[in-house]
Amino acid sequence: MKALFLIFHGFDKANGISKKIHYQVKALEKCGADVRLCYYATTPFGNRRLMIGDEVMADFGKGTMAKLLKRVYYSPIVKYAQREKIDFVYIRSYHNANPFTLRLVERLKKTGAKVTVEIPTYPYDQEYISWSMRASLAVDRCFRHRMAKLLDGIVTFSSAETIFGGRTIRISNGIDFDATPMRSGQNDTSHELHLIGVAEVHYWHGFDRLVRGLAEYYRTNPEYKVYFHIVGPLSGEREREEILPVIRDHHLEEYVILHGPLHGEELDEQFERADFAIGSLGRHRSGITEIKTLKNREYAARGFAFTYSETDADFDAMPYVWKVPADESAVDVPKLIAFQRSLKISPVEIRESVRPLSWKAQMQKVIEEVGLKKTTDE
């Protein structure tokens, strides 16, 4: 089976989405597929290019025209699918349903390929806040129902049986165990506790709730110290305004550490120093109550107990998960400390509990749901 994995952007090695895409490609290969990755790249000289692997499919040049062509010119993709006799096209949605992407799907279907679109977060309309973002969303809303009817399935991490009128293929965000090392052991937490939250921080991560919780906790001048390590950038003005003034006004500089983006060995080293992980605490802010986030799975694969506020069917009943309410209350830090102290489960046991959530198992579901040949297990 020949597969084409299509995304409408480039890569950043420190970005979780970029890592996820490469894990999915690797998983499809483990399922027996010959996978070609199609993406966009910008050269050091500013040229915008459509790439398949290391091959340049189209060079759009520079400037405004290049930006436009990137969004409307998809003929090289169709020609490649025809020439290579692609059986399966997996598209990661960029919330960009429009006449050009609709035509792309129609032409890919005519080649005989099965075509699916992954919608990473659903629903997503409420995430579009500014007027410029809403204008882009308005186009997507005009065409996404028509596109959904053309597809062989819409891959979702929600429990929705249909999206935009199209049938869904419901999977979980997966884990690449080869790329996710387990913590080497457990630290001494008798005198202090180190919390870690890894994300390109957006308002829906709700990290401000924990920062406010720490502000309340330190008003009592406790002997037991709790530190919150935020690994990743604060993505926008809203996020900075919700977090930085609280740190400054409550003198939390020693206890809330902003590391910025880390990856590779630097990220692994930071995890080694941590004791407990922080997932999303504000998904309700974007209207989402149920989601299966990649970060929860990565924390578990590393052997960490963690907290979050949404509904995640894979973890809600796990003994190493401490749920916080999906509201605007500050995180109750003393209760978090008490939960962490009560844990009896080891990092190895936590990691083993999520073995069924490998990316290979999740991508195999997609292959089978679209009616392609089932592959044998490794």
N, C-alpha and C positions, 0 to 999 in steps of 0.2 A: 504494500500500500504506500503510495506517495502522498505526502501531506504538505500543505503550504500553511504556515502559521503567519498571519498578517497582523501587524500593528501599525498605527498611524503616527508614530513618534519614534524617537531614538532611545538611547540607553544612558543610564548613569549608574556606575558600578556601586555607588553607595545607596542607591534607591531600592526600596523593597519591591516595588512593582517590576523593576528591571530584573531583579533576582528571580522573582516569581515566574516571569515569562521564560527565562532560561531553564528553570526547574520543570516547567510544563513541557517545553520542547524535549528535554532529556527524558521525561516520563513517556512521551509519545514514542520516542525512539526505543525505550525499553518495552513498549507494547508492540514493537515490530514494525513501526512506521519509518519510512525514509523521509525525514522532515527537512524542509527548507524554510528558513526564517526570513520574512520580508519586512523591512523597516525603513525608516528615514534617517539620514545622517547629514550632518553639516561638516564640511571640511574645515581645516584651519584657515583657509582663505575665504570662507563664507559661502561656498557653493552648497546648495541643497540637492541631495541625491536620494533616489529611490534605490535601495539595495536588496539583493537576495543573497544572503551569506556575505561573501567578500566580493560578489559580482555587482558592478554598477549597472542597474537596469535603465536608469534615466538620470541625467544631470540637468537640473532645472536652472542652473546658474545662480545669480544673486538678485537681491532687490525684491521689489513688490511683485513683479511678474513671477518670480520663482516661488514666492509664498502662495500665490494664487494657483499656479500649476500643481503644486504639491497637494492641493485640496480638490482638484477637479480632474486631473489627468491620470487615469488608471489603466489605460490600454496596455502598457507593458506587463502588468500583472496578468491580465487575461491572456495575452499572447504567450506568456511563460507557462501558464496553466495548460494551455492547449498543446504547446510544444512538448512539455514534459509529461503530459497525460496525468495530471494531478487528480487523485481520487477524492481527496478530502481537504477542504479549506476551513481553517479555524481562525476566525476574526475576533480580535479584542475590540469591543466597542469603544469609540472615542466620543460617544454621544453625538455622532455626526451623520445621522440619517439625512440624506438630501438627494436631489435628483442624480448626482454623480455616483454616490455610493450605492444608491438603488440600482442604477444601471450596471454598476460593477457586479453586484450580486446576480442580477439577471443574466449577464454574460457568462459568469462563472458557472451558473447552473446549466446553461446551454452546452458547456463543455462536457457535461456529464458528472461533474464533481458534486459531492455532498458538501453543503455549506452550513456552518453554524456560526453564531455570534455569541460571544461571552459578554454579558453585562455584569461587570464586577460588583457594582453596588446598585441595588434596586429596593425601593424607588430612588430616583436621583434628582427629580425636578427641584426639590427644595434646597439643593446644594447651590443652585444658581442664584446669586444674590444681587450682583451689580446689573445695571441696565445693559451693558455690552454682553454679559453672560446670558441674560435673558433673551436677547435678540438671537443669539446662537441657538439657544434652547428652542425658540419658537420655530425655527426651521426644522430641527430634529422632530418636534412634535407633529409637524405636518406630514412627515414621511415615514416615521418609524412603524406605524401600523401596516403600511403597504409592504415595507421590508420584512416585517415579521412573518407575513403570509408566504413569502418566498422561501424562507429558511427551512432547513431540515431539523432545526432545533435551536432554542435559545438557552445557552448555558448560564445557570444562575446559582448563586450560593444562598439564595432565599428558599422559602418553601412554596413560592408561587407556582401554581400549576400551569398558568398561562401568563404571558407578558405581552402587552400590546396586541393581543389576539393570537399570538403564536404559542405553540406548545413549548414547554420548558424541559430541559434536562437538568435535574437538580443534583448537584454534587456539593462536596465540601471543599474549601480551600485545603490544599494538601501540604505535605511535608516532604522535603528532600532530605532524608536522614544522612546521606553521604555528606551533604554540605552544611549540616546543622550539628555541631559537636555538643555532646552532653557536658554539663559542668563537671569538673573533676571531683568535687566534693561539696560538703556543706561547711560554711564558716561558723565561727563562734558568734552567736547573736545574744550572748548574755548581757552585754553592755551597750550594744548599738545595733541598729538594723539599717541595711542599705537597700533601698528600693530602686528599681530601674524601669524606665519607660522609653522604649525605642520607637521613634516615629518621626516623619516629617510632620510636625505638630500642626494640626488644624483644630478649629473650635470643637469639632465633634469628638476629638480625643478627650476633651474634658480634663486635661491635666491641671487646669486652674482649680478644679474642685479639690484635688489633693494638696495643692499649694495653700489654698485657704484652710484646709484641714490642719496642715502643719502650722499655720499661723495661730490657729486656736490652741493647738497642742503646746506650742512653746510659750504661750502666755502664762502657763502654770510653772514655768521654769523646771521642767522635768530633768531628773538625773539621766534617764534612759534617752539616748539620742537616736533620732531617726533622720536619715539622709535620703533625698530624692535625686537620682541622677537622670537627667533628661538627655537622651542621646538622639540628636537630630535637630534640625533648624526649626525655629518658630516661624511658620510659613508666611504670616501676614501681620498687618497692623492690629487686627482684632486679637490675635493670639498674643502678641506682645503686650497689648493693653490689659489683657486679662491676667497675665502672669507676672510681668516685670514690676509693676507698681506694688503688688502684694509682697514680692520678695523685698523690695526696697523699704516699704513702709513698716514692715514687721521684722526687718533686720534678719532675713533668712538667707543671706548670701552664703553663709557657712553650710547651710543645710539643703539648699536647692542648688544643684550644680548643673550648669548648662554646658554640656560637652561639645555640642555641635555634631555634625555627621561623623560617624566612625564606621569602619568596615574592616573585614579581614581580621588579622590578629589583634588589632586595637580594639575592635568590638568584642572579640572573644575574651580578651583580658578584662574588659569592663564587666562582662557577665560573670567572670570568675570572682569578682569582688562583691557581686550583688547577692542578696538573700531572697528577694521576693520581687515579682514583676507586675507591672501596671499595664493593663490593656485599656481599651476605650472606656471612658467614663461619661461620654456625652453624645452617644449616637442618637438619642432622643431629640437632640437639637436639630438634626437634619431629618427628623420624621421617621427614623428607622428604629424599629423595636426588635427585629429579628435579623441576625446576620451571622455568618460564619467567617470571622476575620482570620487573615493569614497570621497575624501577630499572636493570637491565642495559641495557635498550633505550633508556632516556632518556640514560644515560651515552654510549652509542654515538652516538645522534643528536646529542649535543652535541660529538662529536668526541674523546671521551676513551678512552684505554686504561684498563682496570680489572681488578679481581680479584674472585673469588668462590670458593666451595667446593663448590657443588652441581653437578649435571649439568644443563646447559642446551644442548640440541641445536643451537640457533641460534648459539651462541657458542664452544662448546668447542674448535673447531678454528681459531678466528680468531687471526691473528698478534698482535693487540693485547690479548689476554687472558692474564693470568697466573693460573693456577689454584693454589689452596692446598689441602692435604689436608682432607678432611671429618672432622676430629678436634679434640681440645682443645689441640693444640700452639700455642705462641705463634707469631705470624707472623714469618718470617725476614726482618727488615727489610733486611739487606745484600743478600739475593737479590732483594728487591723493587726496591731501588735499581739493581742490575745489570740487571734486566729493563727498567726504564724507560729506562736509558741505551742499551740495545741497540735500542730501537724505531726503525724506519725509515719508518713509515707516518704520513701526515699526518692532521690532523683532518678534512679534506675527504674523504679516502679512507675513513676510519672511518665517517663519516656516510653516504656513498654505499653502503657495504656493507650497510646495513640498510634501504634503500629498500623492499624487498619486504615489510617488516614494518609497513607503515602500518596504522592502525586501519581505514581503508576496506577494505583487502584482507582483513583478519581478519573484519570484520563481514559482508562479502559472502559469506564461506564459510558463516557461520551461516544467512544468508538462503537460500542455495542448498540447504544440508543439510536444512532443514525443508520444502523443496518449494515455497517461494514463488518468484514470478517473478524470473528473473535480470534484473538491470539492466545497461544498457550502461556501458562505461567512460567516464570523463570525457574 
